Amino acid sequence: MVEVVKQIGQTDLHVAPLGIGTWQWGDTQFWGYGKGYDVDDVITAFWSSINAGITFFDTAEVYGSGRSERFLGKLACSTETKVVVATKFAPLPWRLSAQDIHRAIDASLQRLGVQQIDLYQIHWPFTLMNIPTLMNALADAAAAGKIHAIGVSNFNAAQLKQAHEVLNRCGVTLASNQVQYSLLARAPEVNGVRDTCRELGITLIAYSPLAMGLLTGKYKMNVMPSGARRYTPRFQTKHLEVVEPVLNLLRDIGSGHGNKTPAQVALNWLIQQDVLPIPGAKNARQAQQNAGALGWTLTEAEIQTLDETTAPWQRPSSVSR
Ligand SMILES: NC(=O)c1ccc[n+]([C@@H]2O[C@H](COP(=O)([O-])OP(=O)(O)OC[C@H]3O[C@@H](n4cnc5c(N)ncnc54)[C@H](OP(=O)(O)O)[C@@H]3O)[C@@H](O)[C@H]2O)c1
């Protein structure tokens, strides 16, 4: 049985073993904010999560061009509950120095309306800035009190080790690495990322834990998501066909646990891997349903069957994107 409260890395941040992603909150381009869901849905998604005991919210400066951070900042300060906010620095090609990181932190602080960011992450490792430059800038920001904990995202095992070492020399720990991880994207188990996180005491935060909605079981050949998502490899016919047995297994297993949905089973499997999943939710119904992944446990035998059935998705391949 996995702990009820999860510590993020070696920090003093403790959260439920499930968070929520907020890329959807204000993003029109990929998620279609404004078409089918709007600000009222975002507000009720927030409150449903808080009421379910979920306090870890993941955003980024690029989500909805800052709108997600602004929504989250306003909502987080409207509750007495201590909300843990994680946001991210986008190392865009024209951002070349530590000064760019400090400016981005100040802008995020302003949009979030806080004095300090709980967890500040580097969104991806592809940048002309090297890892020491990135990490030293974050250590300086932590020393200045602008960020509480430091995380990275999409870092491979070697990059993680280097980031951890640089921070260690500054007397700071690396708290988390956020990577794509789900039953249909299991590369972190075989590419060294999960092992390195465990070895160094870094929390693995699992993004796209529902394979962008596919693991809810609602999409099929003739029921496709709107927008850019439908053109990604995971929503192509060939992939939908091979995913069908996985969805049937999730339905089967869920029915043995009081009619848990495929999404709840998929999230419970991740929680049992001792990682922190952050499913995105567009509205209260999705947030409530995802919170139903908490408070029960898959059996060892069910976990083993899920492991075996989804073994082909351990291979890093285009279907995970
Ligand atoms: N660090 C990175 O590079 C990175 C990359 C991607 C994501 N992220 C973070 O991870 C979070 C989650 O990943 P994600 O948003 O890509 O994918 P996800 O969590 O796998 O899927 C989210 C989508 O699935 C659908 N959904 C969620 N719960 C549902 C439910 N209970 N019933 C039915 N449909 C449901 C919704 O879309 P529809 O209703 O439209 O189907 C929702 O927008 C993001 O919000 C973001 O914070 C980080």
PDBQT file of the ligand as one rigid body, heavy atoms in Angstrom, charges set to zero:
ROOT
HETATM    1  N1  LIG A 401       6.234  18.734 -18.604  1.00  0.00    +0.000 N 
HETATM    2  C1  LIG A 401       5.713  18.535 -19.790  1.00  0.00    +0.000 C 
HETATM    3  O1  LIG A 401       6.386  18.571 -20.821  1.00  0.00    +0.000 OA
HETATM    4  C2  LIG A 401       4.233  18.248 -19.880  1.00  0.00    +0.000 A 
HETATM    5  C3  LIG A 401       3.676  17.767 -21.074  1.00  0.00    +0.000 A 
HETATM    6  C4  LIG A 401       2.319  17.473 -21.093  1.00  0.00    +0.000 A 
HETATM    7  C5  LIG A 401       1.540  17.680 -19.949  1.00  0.00    +0.000 A 
HETATM    8  N2  LIG A 401       2.104  18.174 -18.813  1.00  0.00    +0.000 N 
HETATM    9  C6  LIG A 401       1.310  18.381 -17.573  1.00  0.00    +0.000 C 
HETATM   10  O2  LIG A 401       0.607  17.181 -17.285  1.00  0.00    +0.000 OA
HETATM   11  C7  LIG A 401      -0.790  17.444 -17.165  1.00  0.00    +0.000 C 
HETATM   12  C8  LIG A 401      -1.582  16.231 -17.616  1.00  0.00    +0.000 C 
HETATM   13  O3  LIG A 401      -1.202  15.773 -18.905  1.00  0.00    +0.000 OA
HETATM   14  P1  LIG A 401      -2.126  15.975 -20.183  1.00  0.00    +0.000 P 
HETATM   15  O4  LIG A 401      -3.084  17.058 -19.900  1.00  0.00    +0.000 OA
HETATM   16  O5  LIG A 401      -1.218  16.094 -21.346  1.00  0.00    +0.000 OA
HETATM   17  O6  LIG A 401      -2.870  14.581 -20.386  1.00  0.00    +0.000 OA
HETATM   18  P2  LIG A 401      -3.827  13.658 -19.500  1.00  0.00    +0.000 P 
HETATM   19  O7  LIG A 401      -3.846  14.093 -18.108  1.00  0.00    +0.000 OA
HETATM   20  O8  LIG A 401      -3.405  12.279 -19.815  1.00  0.00    +0.000 OA
HETATM   21  O9  LIG A 401      -5.248  13.899 -20.189  1.00  0.00    +0.000 OA
HETATM   22  C9  LIG A 401      -6.008  15.040 -19.891  1.00  0.00    +0.000 C 
HETATM   23  C10 LIG A 401      -7.251  15.083 -20.769  1.00  0.00    +0.000 C 
HETATM   24  O10 LIG A 401      -7.991  13.861 -20.695  1.00  0.00    +0.000 OA
HETATM   25  C11 LIG A 401      -9.379  14.140 -20.629  1.00  0.00    +0.000 C 
HETATM   26  N3  LIG A 401      -9.830  13.699 -19.295  1.00  0.00    +0.000 N 
HETATM   27  C12 LIG A 401      -9.160  13.851 -18.101  1.00  0.00    +0.000 A 
HETATM   28  N4  LIG A 401      -9.833  13.264 -17.104  1.00  0.00    +0.000 NA
HETATM   29  C13 LIG A 401     -10.945  12.735 -17.640  1.00  0.00    +0.000 A 
HETATM   30  C14 LIG A 401     -12.027  11.992 -17.125  1.00  0.00    +0.000 A 
HETATM   31  N5  LIG A 401     -12.082  11.671 -15.830  1.00  0.00    +0.000 N 
HETATM   32  N6  LIG A 401     -13.022  11.602 -17.968  1.00  0.00    +0.000 NA
HETATM   33  C15 LIG A 401     -12.956  11.889 -19.275  1.00  0.00    +0.000 A 
HETATM   34  N7  LIG A 401     -11.953  12.597 -19.839  1.00  0.00    +0.000 NA
HETATM   35  C16 LIG A 401     -10.954  13.008 -19.037  1.00  0.00    +0.000 A 
HETATM   36  C17 LIG A 401      -9.548  15.638 -20.819  1.00  0.00    +0.000 C 
HETATM   37  O11 LIG A 401      -9.599  15.985 -22.210  1.00  0.00    +0.000 OA
HETATM   38  P3  LIG A 401     -10.885  15.777 -23.161  1.00  0.00    +0.000 P 
HETATM   39  O12 LIG A 401     -12.108  15.897 -22.301  1.00  0.00    +0.000 OA
HETATM   40  O13 LIG A 401     -10.748  16.826 -24.175  1.00  0.00    +0.000 OA
HETATM   41  O14 LIG A 401     -10.690  14.402 -23.721  1.00  0.00    +0.000 OA
HETATM   42  C18 LIG A 401      -8.227  16.155 -20.286  1.00  0.00    +0.000 C 
HETATM   43  O15 LIG A 401      -7.916  17.409 -20.827  1.00  0.00    +0.000 OA
HETATM   44  C19 LIG A 401      -0.986  18.709 -18.001  1.00  0.00    +0.000 C 
HETATM   45  O16 LIG A 401      -2.175  19.414 -17.649  1.00  0.00    +0.000 OA
HETATM   46  C20 LIG A 401       0.262  19.472 -17.655  1.00  0.00    +0.000 C 
HETATM   47  O17 LIG A 401       0.134  20.111 -16.395  1.00  0.00    +0.000 OA
HETATM   48  C21 LIG A 401       3.443  18.434 -18.762  1.00  0.00    +0.000 A 
ENDROOT
TORSDOF 0
